[in-house]
């Protein structure tokens, strides 16, 4: 399968500093074909409706970014809402919406999950603007050509979670939502208590070089961000998945037998 057939996707690292520096992760339903049962960041496929021209009037700061990022930013916010209930949006007065508002929108989550076009209808009906300017591009990944599973070309964004908003699993794609320190979830994976695939693990490790949410956003703005395509190499009869050394990732390879285990 060629690179241009990878499915466009977007995901978001939702961060908070209280009670500790943590990232929000979800456990995917075990029956989902791709990465079933694995810990991932909220995210999913970019839908054609995420690129609707009408979004230009319902997003904050969208015009300040490369047009190629517009639909991924909208998709990342939409997927976070569907899977966790957290909504990165501002009200008519320009304030980030609070948990009382997100609870009132909860019935929309299943509607939007079933039909992505309804996300625009929701934002219009509630007179909100998506906070696209709150997202910082964190990474871009595409899987190796040798990968046998479904392939996604994924945009990773990082954002501070709006103060007071609470995460709630959808019970469908996300069977658990978990606030965790980067180190804690890495330790749980190493003990075999949690499952993560190669791109997720590498980006949790990259997140772990920062001490708080502001450092993550600052670090992302300064480091080299280019599309990462892992390579599969063989040494001494053993396969490894590797990524380039110049992109700031603390770990740049892993044995093939564990890299894509989900």
C-alpha positions as a Python dict, from the first residue, in 0.01 Angstrom:
ca = {
    (1, 'X'): (0, 0, 0),
    (2, 'X'): (148, 338, -97),
    (3, 'X'): (185, 640, 130),
    (4, 'X'): (-82, 838, -55),
    (5, 'X'): (-342, 579, 47),
    (6, 'X'): (-288, 635, 418),
    (7, 'X'): (-607, 763, 583),
    (8, 'X'): (-586, 1126, 703),
    (9, 'X'): (-643, 1147, 1079),
    (10, 'X'): (-602, 1389, 1368),
    (11, 'X'): (-544, 1341, 1738),
    (12, 'X'): (-501, 1569, 2038),
    (13, 'X'): (-292, 1563, 2354),
    (14, 'X'): (-517, 1730, 2612),
    (15, 'X'): (-300, 1856, 2898),
    (16, 'X'): (-351, 1981, 3251),
    (17, 'X'): (-121, 2081, 3538),
    (18, 'X'): (-350, 2012, 3835),
    (19, 'X'): (-326, 1795, 4039),
    (20, 'X'): (-10, 1716, 3837),
    (21, 'X'): (120, 1750, 3483),
    (22, 'X'): (-100, 1498, 3304),
    (23, 'X'): (-230, 1402, 2961),
    (24, 'X'): (-574, 1263, 2884),
    (25, 'X'): (-571, 919, 2721),
    (26, 'X'): (-848, 680, 2630),
    (27, 'X'): (-860, 303, 2613),
    (28, 'X'): (-1005, 197, 2281),
    (29, 'X'): (-1279, -65, 2278),
    (30, 'X'): (-1122, -410, 2249),
    (31, 'X'): (-1338, -498, 1946),
    (32, 'X'): (-1221, -204, 1734),
    (33, 'X'): (-1017, -331, 1440),
    (34, 'X'): (-726, -88, 1469),
    (35, 'X'): (-543, -70, 1805),
    (36, 'X'): (-828, -239, 1990),
    (37, 'X'): (-774, -222, 2365),
    (38, 'X'): (-480, 16, 2332),
    (39, 'X'): (-424, 344, 2513),
    (40, 'X'): (-437, 633, 2265),
    (41, 'X'): (-497, 1006, 2256),
    (42, 'X'): (-848, 1113, 2152),
    (43, 'X'): (-867, 1126, 1775),
    (44, 'X'): (-985, 968, 1454),
    (45, 'X'): (-1033, 1008, 1081),
    (46, 'X'): (-1056, 1352, 923),
    (47, 'X'): (-1400, 1378, 765),
    (48, 'X'): (-1477, 1570, 445),
    (49, 'X'): (-1715, 1787, 652),
    (50, 'X'): (-1418, 1905, 862),
    (51, 'X'): (-1308, 2099, 553),
    (52, 'X'): (-1643, 2271, 491),
    (53, 'X'): (-1590, 2638, 390),
    (54, 'X'): (-1851, 2746, 646),
    (55, 'X'): (-1606, 2664, 927),
    (56, 'X'): (-1416, 2985, 849),
    (57, 'X'): (-1690, 3180, 1029),
    (58, 'X'): (-1701, 2950, 1331),
    (59, 'X'): (-1337, 2912, 1434),
    (60, 'X'): (-1099, 3136, 1629),
    (61, 'X'): (-761, 3194, 1470),
    (62, 'X'): (-797, 2943, 1189),
    (63, 'X'): (-669, 3188, 930),
    (64, 'X'): (-332, 3208, 1105),
    (65, 'X'): (-235, 2854, 1003),
    (66, 'X'): (-143, 2670, 686),
    (67, 'X'): (-471, 2580, 511),
    (68, 'X'): (-354, 2216, 517),
    (69, 'X'): (-395, 2228, 897),
    (70, 'X'): (-751, 2364, 898),
    (71, 'X'): (-944, 2038, 864),
    (72, 'X'): (-705, 1847, 1097),
    (73, 'X'): (-756, 2108, 1371),
    (74, 'X'): (-1133, 2090, 1339),
    (75, 'X'): (-1122, 1710, 1332),
    (76, 'X'): (-906, 1697, 1646),
    (77, 'X'): (-1153, 1917, 1838),
    (78, 'X'): (-1450, 1717, 1707),
    (79, 'X'): (-1298, 1381, 1802),
    (80, 'X'): (-1206, 1506, 2150),
    (81, 'X'): (-1568, 1609, 2199),
    (82, 'X'): (-1706, 1279, 2071),
    (83, 'X'): (-1475, 1058, 2279),
    (84, 'X'): (-1423, 1259, 2599),
    (85, 'X'): (-1692, 1528, 2611),
    (86, 'X'): (-1427, 1802, 2630),
    (87, 'X'): (-1499, 2088, 2391),
    (88, 'X'): (-1235, 2339, 2288),
    (89, 'X'): (-1467, 2623, 2198),
    (90, 'X'): (-1551, 2978, 2302),
    (91, 'X'): (-1890, 3130, 2368),
    (92, 'X'): (-2029, 3445, 2206),
    (93, 'X'): (-1838, 3661, 2457),
    (94, 'X'): (-1507, 3493, 2368),
    (95, 'X'): (-1470, 3292, 2690),
    (96, 'X'): (-1383, 2923, 2682),
    (97, 'X'): (-1697, 2725, 2758),
    (98, 'X'): (-1723, 2555, 3097),
    (99, 'X'): (-1827, 2211, 3218),
    (100, 'X'): (-2188, 2316, 3272),
    (101, 'X'): (-2206, 2395, 2902),
    (102, 'X'): (-2033, 2074, 2791),
    (103, 'X'): (-2271, 1867, 3005),
    (104, 'X'): (-2563, 2035, 2832),
    (105, 'X'): (-2411, 1936, 2497),
    (106, 'X'): (-2360, 1573, 2595),
    (107, 'X'): (-2651, 1444, 2386),
    (108, 'X'): (-2477, 1579, 2076),
    (109, 'X'): (-2181, 1345, 2113),
    (110, 'X'): (-2350, 1038, 1968),
    (111, 'X'): (-2517, 1249, 1699),
    (112, 'X'): (-2184, 1388, 1582),
    (113, 'X'): (-2014, 1049, 1603),
    (114, 'X'): (-2276, 906, 1368),
    (115, 'X'): (-2267, 1205, 1131),
    (116, 'X'): (-1967, 1440, 1135),
    (117, 'X'): (-2160, 1704, 942),
    (118, 'X'): (-2367, 1763, 1257),
    (119, 'X'): (-2065, 1912, 1435),
    (120, 'X'): (-2099, 2233, 1235),
    (121, 'X'): (-2472, 2236, 1307),
    (122, 'X'): (-2397, 2204, 1679),
    (123, 'X'): (-2149, 2491, 1679),
    (124, 'X'): (-2388, 2711, 1481),
    (125, 'X'): (-2687, 2628, 1702),
    (126, 'X'): (-2493, 2708, 2021),
    (127, 'X'): (-2332, 3024, 1879),
    (128, 'X'): (-1982, 2900, 1959),
    (129, 'X'): (-1645, 2929, 1787),
    (130, 'X'): (-1396, 2643, 1788),
    (131, 'X'): (-1072, 2741, 1964),
    (132, 'X'): (-843, 2632, 1682),
    (133, 'X'): (-583, 2879, 1805),
    (134, 'X'): (-558, 2684, 2132),
    (135, 'X'): (-403, 2388, 1949),
    (136, 'X'): (-28, 2365, 1892),
    (137, 'X'): (103, 2130, 1623),
    (138, 'X'): (298, 1863, 1812),
    (139, 'X'): (386, 1599, 1551),
    (140, 'X'): (289, 1436, 1223),
    (141, 'X'): (321, 1065, 1159),
    (142, 'X'): (261, 824, 876),
    (143, 'X'): (311, 448, 913),
    (144, 'X'): (579, 249, 732),
    (145, 'X'): (486, 106, 395),
    (146, 'X'): (551, -240, 536),
    (147, 'X'): (277, -200, 800),
    (148, 'X'): (8, -463, 757),
    (149, 'X'): (-264, -294, 960),
    (150, 'X'): (-488, -6, 857),
    (151, 'X'): (-266, 294, 793),
    (152, 'X'): (-322, 651, 914),
    (153, 'X'): (-137, 970, 830),
    (154, 'X'): (-194, 1149, 1159),
    (155, 'X'): (-167, 1509, 1275),
    (156, 'X'): (-91, 1534, 1649),
    (157, 'X'): (-190, 1853, 1831),
    (158, 'X'): (-139, 1958, 2194),
    (159, 'X'): (-367, 2188, 2393),
    (160, 'X'): (-439, 2290, 2749),
    (161, 'X'): (-768, 2147, 2870),
    (162, 'X'): (-1019, 2424, 2951),
    (163, 'X'): (-1024, 2479, 3327),
    (164, 'X'): (-1310, 2294, 3494),
    (165, 'X'): (-1413, 2079, 3199),
    (166, 'X'): (-1442, 1710, 3294),
    (167, 'X'): (-1374, 1410, 3072),
    (168, 'X'): (-1640, 1143, 3024),
    (169, 'X'): (-1589, 828, 2815),
    (170, 'X'): (-1844, 767, 2541),
    (171, 'X'): (-1874, 395, 2620),
    (172, 'X'): (-1845, 319, 2250),
    (173, 'X'): (-1501, 379, 2099),
    (174, 'X'): (-1362, 493, 2435),
    (175, 'X'): (-1425, 247, 2717),
    (176, 'X'): (-1212, 443, 2965),
    (177, 'X'): (-1076, 796, 2991),
    (178, 'X'): (-763, 831, 3201),
    (179, 'X'): (-570, 1131, 3323),
    (180, 'X'): (-213, 1011, 3364),
    (181, 'X'): (138, 1145, 3393),
    (182, 'X'): (345, 1049, 3089),
    (183, 'X'): (581, 846, 3306),
    (184, 'X'): (300, 653, 3476),
    (185, 'X'): (148, 531, 3150),
    (186, 'X'): (491, 441, 3013),
    (187, 'X'): (563, 241, 3327),
    (188, 'X'): (225, 67, 3298),
    (189, 'X'): (303, -28, 2937),
    (190, 'X'): (645, -163, 3034),
    (191, 'X'): (483, -376, 3305),
    (192, 'X'): (234, -514, 3054),
    (193, 'X'): (-63, -348, 3227),
    (194, 'X'): (-141, -111, 2941),
    (195, 'X'): (-109, -148, 2565),
    (196, 'X'): (28, 121, 2332),
    (197, 'X'): (143, 109, 1975),
    (198, 'X'): (470, 257, 1848),
    (199, 'X'): (359, 613, 1752),
    (200, 'X'): (167, 662, 2076),
    (201, 'X'): (457, 543, 2290),
    (202, 'X'): (709, 765, 2112),
    (203, 'X'): (487, 1072, 2152),
    (204, 'X'): (423, 1002, 2522),
    (205, 'X'): (802, 983, 2564),
    (206, 'X'): (837, 1313, 2379),
    (207, 'X'): (572, 1465, 2604),
    (208, 'X'): (768, 1342, 2905),
    (209, 'X'): (1062, 1574, 2836),
    (210, 'X'): (846, 1867, 2955),
    (211, 'X'): (744, 1949, 3311),
    (212, 'X'): (413, 2124, 3246),
    (213, 'X'): (164, 2211, 2974),
    (214, 'X'): (324, 2545, 2890),
    (215, 'X'): (661, 2380, 2835),
    (216, 'X'): (498, 2131, 2598),
    (217, 'X'): (349, 2409, 2386),
    (218, 'X'): (673, 2607, 2387),
    (219, 'X'): (880, 2300, 2301),
    (220, 'X'): (645, 2211, 2013),
    (221, 'X'): (677, 2561, 1871),
    (222, 'X'): (1057, 2541, 1865),
    (223, 'X'): (1140, 2188, 1759),
    (224, 'X'): (1159, 2045, 1407),
    (225, 'X'): (823, 1903, 1301),
    (226, 'X'): (814, 1699, 984),
    (227, 'X'): (614, 1395, 885),
    (228, 'X'): (766, 1091, 1055),
    (229, 'X'): (762, 768, 858),
    (230, 'X'): (912, 483, 1060),
    (231, 'X'): (1138, 236, 882),
    (232, 'X'): (1168, -133, 949),
    (233, 'X'): (1528, -258, 956),
    (234, 'X'): (1686, -592, 1043),
    (235, 'X'): (1997, -641, 1255),
    (236, 'X'): (2135, -976, 1366),
    (237, 'X'): (1820, -1153, 1252),
    (238, 'X'): (1587, -928, 1451),
    (239, 'X'): (1350, -663, 1313),
    (240, 'X'): (1336, -308, 1452),
    (241, 'X'): (1113, -9, 1385),
    (242, 'X'): (1320, 310, 1368),
    (243, 'X'): (1258, 682, 1325),
    (244, 'X'): (1504, 965, 1240),
    (245, 'X'): (1735, 1088, 1517),
    (246, 'X'): (1694, 1464, 1455),
    (247, 'X'): (1331, 1509, 1563),
    (248, 'X'): (1389, 1528, 1940),
    (249, 'X'): (1235, 1189, 2027),
    (250, 'X'): (1412, 1035, 2330),
    (251, 'X'): (1370, 680, 2191),
    (252, 'X'): (1411, 619, 1820),
    (253, 'X'): (1371, 244, 1780),
    (254, 'X'): (1187, -57, 1921),
    (255, 'X'): (1184, -430, 1839),
    (256, 'X'): (927, -507, 1572),
    (257, 'X'): (745, -766, 1784),
    (258, 'X'): (640, -502, 2040),
    (259, 'X'): (618, -188, 1826),
    (260, 'X'): (273, -249, 1678),
    (261, 'X'): (129, -470, 1948),
    (262, 'X'): (-215, -343, 2049),
}
